[in-house]
Amino acid sequence: MWNLSLREKAEAYAISRGIELIGPLGAGLEGSTWHVESKQNLVSWAVKMHRHAAPYRQERNCYHRLTGTTEVAGFQVPQLLRADDEWLAIEMTIVERPFVLDFAQTFLDFPPDFTDEVWEERIHTWSELYGDDWPMVRRLLHDLENFEIYYLDVHRQNIAPSD
């Protein structure tokens, strides 16, 4: 079954859960996310299907750690609705800008062991990417560290300030 494409996997998962895929929301290195809804009452949410177990577990563990936290530093955080270890699927609420998504490439409990030069290069790249929005994003990254979540997948699709 795991030789299926992520789309095929999402379709099979939806059938197994009695939900309907409405359309894609995004795709990345670790998985793809779809807009889904209940066939019974038209309530909608998102499901992310992961390619591999380790990033799935990392993201699932971040959402567990953030349970009850709807925003960090003014950025909306999706709420975990369901995690399925067999399917490597995470069901979550859909959030509006400003938001932070995709916790599959985080480090938990301890920051990565990067040299000062690597950290300086990342900070420089991120600050250029965000420009005037960088102070807000920097605060988000700092506040996530209060949860012992060290977020590294910093780009505008994952951390989206207000328009």
KAWO-V869187 format. One line per field, one symbol per residue. ss: DSSP state (~ for helix, > for strand, _ for the rest). phi: phi as a letter, one per 30 degrees, with the letter a starting at -180 (. if undefined). psi: psi as a letter, one per 20 degrees, with the letter a starting at -180 (. if undefined). Layout:
BEGIN
ss: ???
phi: ???
psi: ???
END
This chain:
BEGIN
ss: _____~~~~~~~~~~~~_>>>>>>>>>___>>>>>>>>_____>>>>>>>__~~~~~~~~~~~~~_____>>__>>>__>>>>>____>>>>______>>______>>_______~~~~~~~~~~~~~~~~~~~~~~~~~~~~~~___>>________>>___
phi: .ddddddddddddeddcicbdcldclbbdclbcbdbbdddbhdcacbcccdbdddedddedddddceiccabhicdcecdcabbdddhcbcbdcccddbbbicdcdccibdddcdeddddddeddddddchddeeddededdddddchccccddaddcbcddd
psi: hjjqrhghggggggghikrppgrqhrqagiaqpqprqphgjkpqaqpppqhqgghghggghghghjpioiqpkipppqpphqpohgilppprqpqrqqrprnjhkrpqgqqqmqrhgggggggggghhhichighggggggghhhhjkoopimorihhoorq.
END
